[in-house]
Amino acid sequence: MTIIKKYKSIKLKKMTIQVKGNAISPEDNQETPMLRKPPKERPNIDHLIKRILIERRSQERKNLLILLVIVSAIIVTGIYIYN
């Protein structure tokens, strides 16, 4: 019972909010257009396919070069051993 009496005796104050001078008012909001970020541009699919093909060609060239180096190393080693 004593807790209830304590709460009854507390006087509540009204809370007020003060708006700063830099705050945007609803009137200003109507005058200014809504600013939206433009949606991200989707990548051009033709460009992506071209990039994939170029990367494949370069990878095939690297693989061919590695194969040629290994085969030539085997041939040079075989010639050196048999002579």
Secondary structure in CASP SS format (residue, H / E / C, confidence):
PFRMAT SS
TARGET T0000
AUTHOR 0000-0000-0000
METHOD secondary structure of the structure
MODEL  1
M C 1.00
T H 1.00
I H 1.00
I H 1.00
K H 1.00
K H 1.00
Y H 1.00
K H 1.00
S H 1.00
I C 1.00
K C 1.00
L C 1.00
K C 1.00
K C 1.00
M C 1.00
T C 1.00
I C 1.00
Q C 1.00
V C 1.00
K C 1.00
G C 1.00
N C 1.00
A C 1.00
I C 1.00
S C 1.00
P H 1.00
E H 1.00
D H 1.00
N H 1.00
Q H 1.00
E H 1.00
T C 1.00
P C 1.00
M C 1.00
L C 1.00
R C 1.00
K C 1.00
P C 1.00
P C 1.00
K C 1.00
E C 1.00
R C 1.00
P C 1.00
N C 1.00
I H 1.00
D H 1.00
H H 1.00
L H 1.00
I H 1.00
K H 1.00
R H 1.00
I H 1.00
L H 1.00
I H 1.00
E H 1.00
R H 1.00
R H 1.00
S H 1.00
Q H 1.00
E H 1.00
R H 1.00
K H 1.00
N H 1.00
L H 1.00
L H 1.00
I H 1.00
L H 1.00
L H 1.00
V H 1.00
I H 1.00
V H 1.00
S H 1.00
A H 1.00
I H 1.00
I H 1.00
V H 1.00
T H 1.00
G H 1.00
I H 1.00
Y H 1.00
I H 1.00
Y H 1.00
N C 1.00
END
